[in-house]
Amino acid sequence: MCMMKKVVIAGLAVAVGVAVLAWISPPLFDWIVHQGKAVQQGMEDSIPLEQRIDVLQGKLKDIEKNKAKYFDQAAKLKDEVTGLNATVAKMTKDTDAQWQAMQTLRTDLDTQKVSFTYKGEPYSNRAAAQRKLKQELDSYETAEKSLAAMKEQLEAKSQAWDAAHEQLGNLEGQNAEMEARLAQMRAELEKVKAREAQAGLPAEDNERASLKAEMDEVEKKIQHRETVLDLHAEFDKGHADAPADKPAEADVLKRFDQKAAEKDGTKTEVAGHNAN
């Protein structure tokens, strides 16, 4: 019990930590999730295809072994339909009898009788008989609604039973179809391996293929970052990698002439001071 509590507490701590990480740093959380998916995908890719087919074959055999449950489910549905049929039949008979008895009382109320009988019970006056008729009519309407609901339930169960019965008929065919598909997959895999051998190409194992896929992904990321830098260099003049604008030739000449004029003016001023 103590160990179970520790496991539960540890699981809660991990869940809380993941939730806090997702709130504090969504990008880091997304990266961790991505890495987890990559690891899972890598583990799945590392399973040889032959073994994957064997696993599928085993699952199909388990389904075939458990087909008894389909018969059990269908049998339960059939029993339910049988029981509902009996219930609906009894309710129909009871409501019909109740209606016939009410019809007799209603006919008697149209006469000049002063005493009445309903289902063997005497009623000494017309008012009492009318009250009884009202009670029976209310009861009949309630029973009528219950009967309608029971008929709907019977219809639904009957449809479910028909579907289950049809499924039992197709069960063997579906299993045989999947068995044939697995056999075809195994044969196709053998053909591919034979062609690889004839071409002198080593069969690429899944671990190497997974590694190559990861390398391709890293190369794409590097290329992406390089493209980003190139775009910055082209459009973002304030970026560190952006090359300085090369002055046009006319601008350079103008700047040079201005500087020369400034220098000449300075020399002239100096020469004039010296003459004085």
C-alpha positions, 0 to 999 in steps of 0.5 A: 500500500505504501509503495502504491501511494509513492507511485501515485504521488510520483505520477501526480508530481510528473503530471503537475510538472508537465502542466507547469512547464506547459504554462511557463514555457510553451515552446519548451513544452512543445519541443519536449512533446516533439522529441517524445513523438520522434523517439516513439516513431523511431522505436516503431521504425526500428521494428523489422517489418517481418515482426510487424506482420507477425504481431498482426498475425497474432492479433488476428488469431486472438480475435479468432479465439475470442469469437465466442464473445460475439456469439454470447453478445448475439445470444443475449440480444436474442434473449432480450428480444424474446423477453420484450416480445412477451412483455409487449404481447402481455401489455397489449392483451392487458390494455385491450382487456381494460379498454373493452371493460371501459367500453362496457361501463361507458355503454351502461352509462348511456342507459337509465341504470342506477347501479353499475358493475365494473370488473365485478365491482359494484357501483351504487350510483352514476357519479361513482361509476363515472369517477371509476371510468375516469380513473380507468381512462387515466390508467389506460392512457398511462399504460398506452404510453408505456406500451408505445415506449416498450414497442420502440425498445423492442424495435431497437433491440430487434434491429441490433439482433438482426445486425449481430446475426448478420455479423456472425454470418460474415465473421468467418469471411472477414477473418479469412479476408484479413488472413489473406491480406496478411499473407499477401503482405508477407509475400510482397515483402519477400519479393522486395527483399529478393529484388534488393538482393538481385540489384546488389543493394543491401536491405536498409535496416530500419535503424539506419533509415531512421538515422538518415531521416533524423539527419535530413531533418537537421539539415533542413533546419540548418538550411532554414536558418541559413535562409533566414540569415540571407533574407535578413541580409537582403531586406533588414539593413540593421541586421548584423549580417547585412552588408553595408550599402555601397555608395554609388560612383557619383556620390563618391566623386561628389564627396571627394570634390567637396572634401578637396574644396574644403582642403583647398579652402583651408590651404588658401586661408593658411597661405593668406595668413602666412602672407600677412 
